[in-house]
Amino acid sequence: MFSEIAKTWAGTPLTSLLVMLEAIEATRTETGLKVTALLLPRRFEAAREISKEEMARVNLRRHRICPDWNYTLPPNKKRK
């Protein structure tokens, strides 16, 4: 998806977060996929260590080709 976003904002000076968000939201693929984005105006903890238990709960599906770079993160199923 980033390659499509990069094509949309190519040549645009990314002078603010608003300009970046507008460029991202203007992105459309040839197949009709529309990109949405939103800004979460808060600080996030940096360099937080993830426990093995937390990582085991991530629904990570690695692809056959370059699995460290190509993977899908579908939503976790709700637990009852």
N, C-alpha and C positions, 0 to 999 in steps of 0.2 A: 504494500500500500504506500510505503514511503516514496517509492519511485514515482508513483502517480502524483503525489503531493508535491514532490520536487519539481515535476514538470509544470505544475500549476503555478508555483511561485518563482519559477526561473526568471531571473532578471528583475524581480521585485525586491527593493531594499526592505529587509525585515527589521523595521525600526521600532516595533513594539509588539507586545503579545497580541493586541487586537488585530494588527495587520497579519500576523501569523495565523490567528484563528480564522480570519476572513478568507485567507488563501486556502487553508485546509478545507473550510466549508464549501469553497467554490470548486473543489475537486470532484470530477466525475470520470468514470471509466467508459470505454467504448461499449461495454456490456450493460451500462446503466447503473453501476454501483455508485452511490452517493456517500461521501464521507461526512461524518458529523464530528464535532469537537466541542469541548467546553473547558473553561478554565476553572480550576479548583483553587480559589484564592486562600490557600493556607500553606503552612510550612510542613514538609514531610521529613521524617527522620532519615538521616543519611547513614549509610554504611551499617545498617542494622543487620546483625547476624541472624540467619534463619536456622532454626533447629532442624534436625533430621526428621522429627515428627511432623513439623510444619511442611517441610518439603515433600514428605510422603503423601500429604493430603492434596498437593497440587495436582490437578488433572492434566498432566503434561503428556502430550502424545507426540513423540519424536518421529520425524519423517525418515524414510529410508536413506535419502540422499542428504548428506551433510547434516546429521541429526542435531549437532550442537547449534546450528544456525537456523534450521528449518523445523519448526514444531508448531503444534496447534494447542491453544489453551482454551478448551471449551469450558463452559460454566460447570461448577461442581453440582452434582445432583443434591437437592435438599434432603437432609437426613430427617427421618421421622423420630 
